[in-house]
């Protein structure tokens, strides 16, 4: 984490009356940490989320962390970083159990206010409890499901009928690179044809305009020559009369 971002979090979290558990690498190099903040290189996330005194969980919005947090009915403050984080945070905020913050425009005041809001507003806890009920309402526990499918594979000697056909595809087929190359060639061919037709049209237009200009120039020269010839003829006639 950059030093500026670290200082931002320290300023916001240091103002809270609650104790803060913070997982961050390289904690031995950090100083000036408020007394209510405890820094650790590693923490047992599941155990902490299951503790009844946990008020809020601040996360980047990874899918696994979101599921674990909902499972233990803990409200969330999500600060997306990349990939699916933004969509996960947006969905959680839409469902009413999370507050999404934009990392680019984040300040210590915004973070502090968001934490206070999520802790003090009952709606966040209520909504995450509703989501917890939906998540936990399953026909069997995860352990029972794992046991069933392990025994299923053993009963059916590997359960090859469930294997994906993709296992027999090579690298190019699996990622459809052959199809992508074909479409790329088609697109490049269309682009080349359009470019050729446009250039041909412009060339024809330029030749046409130049031809018209040349014709007009020839016509003007011809008319000028005719007028000059007439003037010469008149001049010759006048001289003959005088003589």
Residue pairs with C-beta under 8 A, 6 or more apart in sequence:
1 9
1 24
6 24
6 30
8 106
8 107
8 108
8 111
9 22
9 108
9 111
10 32
10 33
10 34
10 37
11 108
11 112
12 108
12 109
12 111
12 112
12 115
13 20
13 22
13 34
13 36
13 37
13 111
13 115
14 34
14 36
14 37
15 112
16 36
16 112
16 115
17 36
18 36
18 55
18 119
19 36
19 37
19 38
20 36
20 37
20 38
21 38
21 40
21 43
21 48
22 37
22 38
22 39
22 40
23 40
23 41
23 42
23 43
23 45
24 30
24 39
24 40
24 41
25 41
26 41
27 39
27 40
27 41
30 39
33 39
45 65
45 68
46 68
46 72
48 54
49 57
49 68
49 69
49 71
49 72
49 74
50 72
54 72
54 74
55 74
55 75
55 118
55 119
56 74
56 75
56 76
56 77
56 115
56 118
56 119
57 65
57 69
57 74
57 75
57 76
57 77
58 76
58 77
58 78
58 79
58 115
59 65
59 66
59 69
59 76
59 77
59 78
59 79
60 78
60 79
60 80
60 81
60 85
61 78
61 79
61 80
61 81
61 84
61 85
61 86
61 88
61 89
61 92
61 100
62 84
62 85
62 88
63 84
63 88
66 76
66 78
66 88
66 92
67 135
69 76
69 128
70 97
70 128
70 131
70 132
70 135
71 132
71 135
71 136
72 132
73 125
73 128
73 129
73 131
73 132
74 128
75 97
75 98
75 99
75 118
75 119
75 124
75 125
75 128
76 92
76 97
76 98
76 99
76 118
76 128
77 98
77 99
77 101
77 111
77 114
77 115
77 118
78 85
78 88
78 89
78 92
78 93
78 98
78 99
78 100
78 101
79 89
79 100
79 101
79 102
79 103
79 106
80 86
80 88
80 89
80 100
80 102
80 103
81 103
89 98
89 100
90 100
92 98
92 100
93 99
93 100
95 127
95 131
96 123
96 124
96 127
97 124
97 127
97 128
97 130
97 131
98 118
98 124
99 114
99 117
99 118
99 124
101 110
101 111
101 114
117 124
118 124
138 145
140 148
152 159
153 159
166 174
171 177
172 178
